[in-house]
Amino acid sequence: MFLDPLYIVMIAPTLLLSVYAQFKVCSSFKRYSKVPSSRGMTGAQAARLI
């Protein structure tokens, strides 16, 4: 199977960027999932209120 070097040059940065973005999303979710809301409501209660 033949792979064009330009294909690898274009895919590698895209793959690295997507891995970095996934890491940032996961770390942000872990950090903020432990923060309580200012009114002490759950997400379901806030959705019902809206």
Secondary structure, DSSP 4 states (H G I P E B T S, - for coil): ----HHHHHHHHHHHHHHHHHHHHHHHHHHHHTTSPPTT---HHHHHHH-
